[in-house]
Amino acid sequence: MKSSVTKIGNSKGVIIPSHLLKQCGFTKEVSLEIKNDTLVISKAKKPREGWTEAFIKPRNNSWARKSCANYLCA
């Protein structure tokens, strides 16, 4: 599918058909990034999303495991 790049104020925009937005679960915000010269549009992540899971991963440090068990997982 092709779409045109249009001028929106001082910026440029691309009109994305609503069925594609719905299929991807996009609401008001999206995340934009460049990967291998390709513009990738994905769902915007919530601030600090995944931090708890990353923190409670097993560590080589027994203190970190105990702290996690006592404070986050209680």
BAVEXKOL-345578 format. One record per residue: residue in three letters; x, z, y of N, C-alpha, C in turn. Coordinates in steps of 0.2 Angstrom, whole numbers, padded with zeros to 4 digits, always signed. Layout:
// BAVEXKOL-345578
ALAXZYXZYXZY
...
// end
This chain:
// BAVEXKOL-345578
MET+0004+0000-0006+0000+0000+0000+0004+0000+0006
LYS+0003-0004+0011+0006-0004+0017+0002-0001+0023
SER+0006+0002+0028+0002+0004+0034+0007+0003+0040
SER+0004+0002+0046+0008+0000+0052+0010+0007+0055
VAL+0016+0006+0058+0018+0011+0063+0015+0010+0070
THR+0012+0015+0072+0009+0014+0079+0011+0019+0084
LYS+0011+0018+0090+0013+0022+0096+0008+0027+0097
ILE+0010+0034+0097+0006+0039+0099+0009+0044+0104
GLY+0007+0043+0110+0011+0046+0116+0018+0044+0116
ASN+0023+0048+0116+0030+0047+0116+0032+0046+0109
SER+0028+0047+0104+0030+0047+0097+0028+0041+0093
LYS+0029+0040+0087+0026+0035+0083+0022+0039+0077
GLY+0017+0035+0074+0014+0038+0069+0012+0033+0064
VAL+0010+0035+0058+0007+0031+0053+0000+0034+0051
ILE-0005+0029+0050-0011+0031+0048-0011+0031+0040
ILE-0013+0037+0038-0013+0038+0030-0021+0039+0028
PRO-0023+0034+0024-0030+0034+0022-0032+0041+0019
SER-0038+0043+0021-0040+0050+0019-0040+0051+0011
HIS-0042+0046+0007-0041+0048+0000-0035+0050-0002
LEU-0029+0047+0001-0022+0049-0001-0021+0056+0001
LEU-0023+0058+0007-0022+0065+0010-0026+0070+0005
LYS-0032+0068+0003-0036+0072-0001-0032+0073-0008
GLN-0030+0067-0011-0027+0067-0017-0020+0071-0017
CYS-0017+0072-0012-0011+0075-0011-0012+0083-0009
GLY-0018+0084-0007-0020+0091-0005-0017+0093+0002
PHE-0016+0088+0006-0013+0089+0013-0019+0092+0017
THR-0018+0097+0021-0023+0099+0026-0020+0098+0033
LYS-0018+0103+0036-0016+0102+0043-0009+0101+0044
GLU-0005+0104+0040+0002+0104+0041+0006+0100+0035
VAL+0011+0097+0036+0015+0094+0030+0022+0095+0032
SER+0026+0094+0027+0033+0094+0028+0036+0087+0027
LEU+0041+0086+0032+0044+0079+0032+0051+0080+0031
GLU+0054+0076+0026+0061+0076+0025+0064+0069+0023
ILE+0070+0068+0024+0073+0062+0022+0077+0063+0015
LYS+0076+0058+0010+0079+0059+0004+0081+0051+0002
ASN+0088+0050+0002+0090+0043+0000+0087+0038+0005
ASP+0087+0039+0011+0084+0034+0016+0077+0033+0015
THR+0073+0038+0012+0066+0038+0011+0063+0044+0015
LEU+0057+0042+0019+0054+0048+0022+0049+0051+0016
VAL+0050+0057+0015+0046+0061+0010+0041+0065+0014
ILE+0035+0065+0012+0030+0069+0015+0027+0073+0010
SER+0027+0080+0011+0025+0085+0005+0021+0090+0009
LYS+0017+0094+0004+0014+0100+0007+0018+0105+0011
ALA+0016+0107+0016+0020+0112+0020+0020+0119+0016
LYS+0026+0122+0015+0026+0128+0012+0025+0134+0016
LYS+0022+0139+0014+0021+0145+0017+0028+0149+0019
PRO+0029+0152+0025+0035+0156+0026+0037+0160+0020
ARG+0043+0161+0018+0045+0165+0013+0042+0164+0006
GLU+0039+0158+0005+0036+0157-0001+0042+0157-0007
GLY+0041+0160-0012+0045+0160-0017+0051+0166-0017
TRP+0051+0169-0011+0056+0174-0010+0056+0180-0015
THR+0050+0182-0017+0050+0188-0022+0052+0186-0028
GLU+0050+0180-0031+0052+0177-0037+0060+0176-0037
ALA+0063+0174-0032+0070+0173-0032+0073+0180-0032
PHE+0071+0185-0029+0074+0191-0028+0074+0195-0035
ILE+0068+0194-0039+0067+0198-0045+0071+0194-0051
LYS+0074+0188-0050+0077+0185-0055+0083+0190-0058
PRO+0084+0190-0064+0089+0194-0067+0096+0193-0063
ARG+0099+0198-0062+0106+0198-0058+0111+0201-0063
ASN+0117+0200-0062+0123+0203-0065+0123+0210-0063
ASN+0120+0212-0057+0121+0218-0054+0115+0223-0057
SER+0117+0228-0060+0111+0232-0063+0108+0236-0057
TRP+0111+0237-0052+0108+0240-0046+0102+0236-0043
ALA+0103+0229-0043+0098+0225-0040+0092+0225-0045
ARG+0093+0225-0052+0088+0225-0057+0084+0231-0056
LYS+0087+0237-0055+0084+0243-0054+0080+0244-0048
SER+0083+0241-0042+0079+0241-0036+0073+0237-0036
CYS+0074+0231-0039+0068+0227-0040+0062+0230-0044
ALA+0064+0233-0050+0059+0236-0054+0056+0242-0050
ASN+0059+0245-0046+0057+0251-0043+0052+0250-0037
TYR+0054+0244-0033+0051+0243-0027+0046+0237-0027
LEU+0048+0232-0030+0044+0226-0029+0039+0225-0035
CYS+0041+0227-0041+0037+0226-0047+0032+0232-0048
ALA+0033+0237-0044+0029+0243-0046+0021+0242-0044
// end
